[in-house]
């Protein structure tokens, strides 16, 4: 049995990282820095010290542990608790595997203690000769008003002060006269915070909540000060189980301000799920109820029904759920990248990059900035604002650039931190040149161009049903000295006139075909884009035509695609 209690002691020792080497079979109490410490040797671990700061010196046993207490603490495999909370960063609202958040060791220490206290196999005791004095127990019980699970105690009665009678009166008489090893809900929370070295009051839940809201104990802890804060999270009509995450403290507060119940949300590795850790029971129920497997320190599924059962629901005057959340206040910088510019013309270019945030930061704005001088900024250079994609990717086409110029460009992200401060972060810088060979006139495409156009034309003539004809025909033109001329299309009795423009790599060509001796004409509009090698243009075309005379009218419309090569 001493081996079994020693394994329990080992779990606590590993939790706080205190060790010493002992001779086999040694058992003694001694003082360490003014605190009573129990040390023991066990068969499979040769270095161990029990030191639980959750128990004040005056509450520690002054004599060696009794056989009765030794029997109470059953075997507790150390490995089950030392790595119990292997957190996914998403469990605590973080985004990057590189983040070394102080929340991770905080919740791990809390989780180790929570799982230990809720593991009923650690707390078993058979009935003794006198069941009233030594009742059978399987796991810690719910014991109202009790904060020390290592002593047998009877739960407290509940009183209130009667102003008229000027005396305290009993509201509820504790209906469990048995002395039990147990904790109430705030006592359970007290131990969990002590395991994480955050000192909260050993008293009512309302005192614990107010202490946490004040940030005092967070600031008094040199490891957590400035790194984390506790914030109350607004709870509205949309609140449900998915609103909660690891480390959240959830409590039920009545309209009077009193807190009826308190628990904490943590991930339990053996189940691989986030659960509610709390101690439930009542001061006005039987001993058998308060020590059954549904009461005392337990783990409850994180489900909407369980939340409503234990912590209330909205809206109600009989008690509503409230949330306190640990916030990582570290200012984790984002990762901002930019790629080489593409599709560069004389007046435009495509930019792409990424913005990845970490921690509890959020994006205020993001985009690209560029200039003809190095290190452009959003304050002094050209910029655009874009919406960053879910995966952090961003892309933009920047326009109105100057011809034949060297440009400097950077991606940026303005980040807002948990304390509402903000900072702009930039990527490395890239450069690109607007190409002088791609001027904004047709001289850039001088040469012979030939290809084809496909599509359909609909013709309507007065008194005749309209007809639609598919076309797939050769098409060509010549650009010489910045002028467009007829190419492969020649036909007797038909005159053709070309005009066109070019902006960047966007080409527009207008073709008008007139039939000699008549007022019939066709107007073709070709819009396309010149490829990077200056040897192909592809795009779409539209056609409109009309003729009126001798009580006959004719109209044509059509559309399709075209592609020509030099």
Order of alpha helices (4+ residues) and beta strands (2+ residues): alpha-beta-beta-alpha-alpha-alpha-beta-beta-beta-beta-beta-beta-alpha-alpha-alpha-beta-beta-beta-beta-alpha-beta-alpha-beta-beta-beta-beta-beta-beta-beta-beta-beta-beta-beta-beta-beta-beta-beta-beta-beta
